[in-house]
Amino acid sequence: MGLSDTICQRWEVPKLPFAAVSPLSLCTSGHSKAILSLNIDFNLEKERIVLDEQGIRIAENQENSQKNRRKLAESTRDFKKASAEEKLSLFNSLLKGYQEEVDNLTKRANLEKMHFLTFIRNFTRLQIRIQFLLQLL
């Protein structure tokens, strides 16, 4: 049972097949005000803009992470090639680099998780509203 199933049961909203209603019947039905209010209340355009911004931020974070991993790989190769005396001086900076990358990956994962959960919450809200509108038809 999915999240939307749980919410629909909690609010007693029956699941309706989306294929049961054609887009033309939505436009020609007497419930056009309710359909328009769905866009106004939910603000689909704002949600799309937010999702676009989040997608760009996620892509930038992934690109930065790739660059940082390349730098770490290069630092690791230099560390392996270094003499025993040089390794002592390089070790702290190499360890710090790995710790920063772990911290960045953790932040990135938490940010993406938050974006995903927000999307699911908003999508479920939209699905419930659409199901309510379909009941009006």
C-alpha positions as CSV (number, residue, x, y, z in Angstrom):
1,M,0.0,0.0,0.0
2,G,1.5,3.3,-1.1
3,L,1.5,6.7,0.5
4,S,-1.4,7.9,-1.7
5,D,-3.4,4.8,-0.8
6,T,-3.0,5.6,2.9
7,I,-3.9,9.2,2.5
8,C,-7.0,8.3,0.4
9,Q,-8.1,5.9,3.0
10,R,-7.6,8.3,5.8
11,W,-9.6,11.0,4.1
12,E,-12.0,8.5,2.6
13,V,-11.3,9.6,-1.0
14,P,-12.0,6.7,-3.4
15,K,-9.4,6.0,-6.0
16,L,-10.7,6.8,-9.5
17,P,-9.0,5.8,-12.8
18,F,-7.7,8.8,-14.6
19,A,-8.5,7.2,-18.0
20,A,-12.2,7.3,-17.1
21,V,-12.4,11.0,-17.8
22,S,-11.3,12.6,-21.0
23,P,-9.7,16.1,-21.0
24,L,-12.4,17.3,-23.3
25,S,-15.1,16.3,-20.7
26,L,-13.2,18.2,-18.0
27,C,-13.3,21.4,-20.1
28,T,-16.9,21.1,-21.2
29,S,-18.3,20.0,-17.9
30,G,-20.1,22.5,-15.6
31,H,-17.3,22.3,-13.1
32,S,-14.8,24.5,-14.8
33,K,-14.6,26.8,-11.8
34,A,-13.6,23.9,-9.6
35,I,-11.0,22.9,-12.1
36,L,-9.6,26.4,-12.3
37,S,-9.5,26.6,-8.6
38,L,-7.3,23.5,-8.5
39,N,-4.6,25.5,-10.4
40,I,-5.1,28.6,-8.3
41,D,-5.1,26.7,-4.9
42,F,-2.2,24.4,-5.8
43,N,-0.4,26.9,-8.0
44,L,1.0,24.4,-10.5
45,E,3.3,27.0,-12.2
46,K,5.0,27.9,-8.9
47,E,5.5,24.2,-8.1
48,R,7.0,23.7,-11.6
49,I,9.4,26.6,-11.0
50,V,10.4,25.2,-7.6
51,L,11.0,21.7,-9.1
52,D,13.2,23.3,-11.9
53,E,15.3,25.2,-9.3
54,Q,15.7,22.1,-7.2
55,G,16.7,20.1,-10.2
56,I,19.3,22.7,-11.2
57,R,20.7,22.7,-7.6
58,I,20.9,18.9,-7.6
59,A,22.8,18.9,-10.9
60,E,25.2,21.6,-9.7
61,N,25.9,19.6,-6.5
62,Q,26.5,16.4,-8.5
63,E,29.0,18.3,-10.8
64,N,30.8,19.8,-7.8
65,S,31.0,16.4,-6.2
66,Q,32.5,14.9,-9.3
67,K,35.2,17.6,-9.4
68,N,36.0,17.1,-5.7
69,R,36.3,13.3,-6.2
70,R,38.7,13.9,-9.1
71,K,40.8,16.1,-6.9
72,L,40.7,13.5,-4.1
73,A,41.8,10.8,-6.6
74,E,44.7,13.0,-7.7
75,S,45.7,13.8,-4.1
76,T,45.5,10.0,-3.3
77,R,47.8,9.2,-6.2
78,D,50.3,11.9,-5.1
79,F,50.1,10.5,-1.5
80,K,50.9,7.0,-2.7
81,K,53.9,8.2,-4.8
82,A,55.3,10.3,-1.9
83,S,58.1,9.1,0.3
84,A,57.5,8.1,3.9
85,E,58.5,11.5,5.2
86,E,56.3,13.4,2.7
87,K,53.4,11.1,3.5
88,L,53.4,12.3,7.1
89,S,52.9,15.9,5.9
90,L,50.3,15.0,3.2
91,F,48.2,12.7,5.4
92,N,46.4,15.4,7.3
93,S,45.3,17.3,4.2
94,L,44.3,14.1,2.5
95,L,42.2,13.0,5.5
96,K,40.6,16.4,5.7
97,G,39.7,16.2,2.0
98,Y,38.0,12.9,2.4
99,Q,36.1,14.1,5.5
100,E,34.9,17.2,3.6
101,E,33.7,15.0,0.7
102,V,31.8,12.7,3.1
103,D,30.2,15.8,4.7
104,N,29.3,17.2,1.3
105,L,27.8,13.9,0.2
106,T,25.8,13.7,3.4
107,K,24.4,17.2,3.0
108,R,23.6,16.4,-0.7
109,A,21.8,13.2,0.2
110,N,19.7,15.0,2.9
111,L,18.9,17.9,0.6
112,E,17.8,15.5,-2.2
113,K,15.7,13.5,0.3
114,M,14.0,16.6,1.5
115,H,13.2,17.6,-2.1
116,F,11.9,14.2,-2.9
117,L,9.6,14.1,0.2
118,T,8.3,17.6,-0.6
119,F,7.5,16.5,-4.1
120,I,5.7,13.4,-2.9
121,R,3.7,15.4,-0.4
122,N,2.7,18.0,-3.1
123,F,2.0,15.3,-5.7
124,T,-0.3,13.5,-3.2
125,R,-2.1,16.7,-2.4
126,L,-2.7,17.3,-6.1
127,Q,-3.8,13.7,-6.6
128,I,-6.4,14.0,-3.8
129,R,-7.7,17.3,-5.3
130,I,-8.0,15.7,-8.8
131,Q,-9.8,12.7,-7.4
132,F,-12.2,15.1,-5.6
133,L,-12.8,17.0,-8.9
134,L,-13.4,13.7,-10.7
135,Q,-16.1,12.9,-8.2
136,L,-17.9,16.1,-9.1
137,L,-18.1,15.0,-12.8
